[in-house]
Amino acid sequence: MDPNILGIIVIGTLFLFLFSGMPIAFGLGVPSILFMIFFLDKAQFELTAMVVFEGVNDFGLLAIPLFILMGAIVAVTPAGSDLYEGINKWVHKLPGGLAISNVLACGLFSALCGSSPATAAAIGTMGIPEMKKRGYPESLAAGAIVGGGSLGNLIPPGIVQIVYGLATQTSIGKLFIGSVFPGIIVTIMMCIWVAFYSLWVRRRVAKGKADLNKDSGKEFYGDVFYTWGERIKGIGKVTPFLLLIVFLLIVLYGGYATPSEAAGVCAIATFVMVILIYRLKSFKSYRDIMEMTIKESTMIMLIIAISFLFTTLLTKLYITQSITASLVGWEFSKLGLMVMVNVFLLILGCLLPPVAIVLIACPILHPVILAYGFDPVWFGVIITINMEVGMITPPFGLNLFVVKGIAPEIPLYRVLIGAAPFAVCLLLGIVLCYIWPELILWLPNKMITR
């Protein structure tokens, strides 16, 4: 059978299983095993267990549970609330200052976490009730958390970057550093949108075209005042965590440690800091931290292990090689190829979680990207931004459901309206990174890697 036709059948069957509702790992594994039985010889099928084992027998994967552990520690303790309260006392005078502080808190939390849903849940649990109490429109309150949460994978360290690096043998350290400028730029664009929208709403209220209760929303109008002492005290507790982020970037940028080594040191340092700062004594807190870490890590690692079966199947049946040859033979322009790839990934991002998409698509797309002369680090960051768009768009955008779970009283259509401008900010980030690749590549090209 022609490999291209066989590839369509294999990928079509894969999506059929994935959309059946079964867990992602089994949705990858069952069709892979079935096609191995019918199209490969017995000797290759008997290597299935070894392929799965080798898929996770990689020291680089250790970074995933360690970074998840860092995020869980901050999420379970009051560190997340202190982070966002400390920022709010400095930016509250800006239009939409509390929403901006939530976006910035999400960005900083992302640097300790690496997970979009975890970021949205940790900051949104505190941020949404506070914004509603202080007179912020529901769509803005929900959108700031949905959009800010999408920074979870973009701002390093990110789980998507780790998985992409391992799947394509690309330097994870360079992927982390390459994400710094795009992450900052997207965060700034989100804050600008919040300020612009808040000014627009204020003017509508002033003209009587909108109705907001000014008495219960003083902070939305910038009427709350914090002394310099309160501002400095507010930022004091989170300063150690900010220094930890700086330390993480320095050791990665300087080539002093691998991502796994840096993750191990930072995870232990985070544990020590929350014990010293918050006097963490409750057994329940430690149990919650470990449960969160184990559940999310196990899910991701199982998907990674089983995905190697699917990758092996594509290679053994010459599907990857055939699709690569076909795409190169069609002679798309570089812009045409990137538009097609990004639209394809955006569609997948609305239907599947990022880790699954990277593990399914990269074995096919990576050789094509190299053939067209694109830098794999640059493309890895583009994919990361693209995946974050999928996290905040229907029908299966996970951040939407996280926020809806936090604030069930906010209608879903308001959540979607609030999230849409933040998705546009991410898409603009992709455009800017295509026009100026140096936004991604300048720092990695200066970097010493290990």
Summary of the structure (lengths in Angstrom):
residues: 450
radius of gyration: 22.5
end to end distance: 43.6
largest distance: 76.3
contacts: 1638
relative contact order: 0.16
helix: 79%
strand: 0%
